[in-house]
Amino acid sequence: SSWRHQDRHRPQPPHAMAPQQEGFKDGKGDDIRKMNIVAAKAVATAVRTSLGPRGMDKMIQDGKGGVIITNDGATILKQMSVSHPTAKMLVELSKSQDIEAGDGTTSVVVLAGALLTAAEKLLEKGLHPQKITQGFLSAAEKSEEILTEMSKPVDLEDRDSLVQSAVTSLSSKVVAQNSEMLAPLAVDAVLRLVTDKAKQDNVDLSDIKVASKLGGTMDDCELIDGLVMTQKVVKTAGGPSRVQNAKIGLIQFCLSPPKTDMENNITVKDYTAMDRILREERLIIAKMIKQIAATGCNVLLIQKSILRDAVTDLSLDFCAKAKILVVRDVERDEIDFVSRMLGCEPVTVLESFTKEKLGSADLVTEQNLGSGLGSIIRFTGLKQNLQYPGVSILVRGSNRMVLEETERSIHDALCVVRSLVKKRAMIPGGGAPEMELAVKLAAWARTLKGDESIVVREYAQAFEVIPFTLAENAGLNPINIVTKLRADHTNGEKHFGINVRKGTVTNILDENVVQPLLVSVSAVKMATETVRMILKIDDMVYTRN
């Protein structure tokens, strides 16, 4: 009997084991997938409460004690120190949406979280990850068709429609109460860059300079047809602060005496040698300024130098005598934009500083913003370069946090208008496109066969997370609102969405709540691609550097 007892506990050959449960099971791969899905869903949950016009704001404190208050998904995720590799994928997803469409950065992460939940349910049913990813891909392609079908074309001549779309984008920001004033700024700035409204299909936002200056209120924000710089005019030596018919030079070298390439010390033993050094320095600088003035240059922009002082008191004195307005500390990343706007060419060595490399403006003036608020420099009457038309937006704010949030919000509004230039169609907002997708995809799933039908049905259901979250964040009863919205869309009311102001479901197009088609199409595509990528991972390999 003891022999029989031992035999019972011996490993059985494969044919003697009980048949496995039907469906796909892959021990280690399943664990890795579950771990990845949990990590990614945690990121989606973190930003979910900041979705929509009534979404909450996040206060982010960095290591140096700096504070950012925002509800922009891309900014929140960028500031979060995420360590899990899969969670980082969702941060990158938000960044990609920010680059592609500029808006919908929170929606795309929340949607990816919902799709991962759907995928988790399907995996538990025993479906193979490849079948799920294939079903998600076909559903994403169908989603684009549905969204295009419900969109309405937009004409770039119709400024009001563009403004409404920008207002919708700004309504979920901290600066929502100023959206009526900021939206037209964004629309006009982008339209200035559209030279051919019939054919042009993109706008380079690097041609719009957003300059922020602390002080004043948000009502002082303005669009400037020209260039605005936040640096100061150097007036220590009594140089001019206003120049008409300006000839502008942009230099990347220093107006200071030359120094040895290596660290050397010069020992001066008597006053005659010291005088000789000072006299030589004066001669060198005088020669430099004389050569610059000889080209007719009367406004000089100097790039910020990290090695030594870009200018000395002596060179500033010579510039003042030559009636040259000097602006120093022009940042390296501003050089490209400034040179394109002013039509001047950056010069790295004095020998190549010629008349041909100068830009021109009718007026260069320093404008004082009030006591303790500093000043700005305006360049007006620029000769419009059709290849590089440029425009500036001056952003004002009473404190640093408001100023930074206003700058981020204007960037989002500019991106929304650019999206309409790229893809000239808009769709209703307020959760209407997501509910339309949920209803139409569920109907399409019923026409499919086999596993694909189950996958598409779960995919469709995931879209309901957006209207559910919108209602939840607005303090409404999400179950009642989503049920009513689903019923309206099933009855063919495809423009019905959640009106958070009235706390009910209305025709959202009549309320002028619209968004670019590109934002939703891009969000669906990118969220689906990221989820497919996560599902295909079945192992994690750590390497040592």
Disulfide bonds with the S-S distance in Angstrom:
none
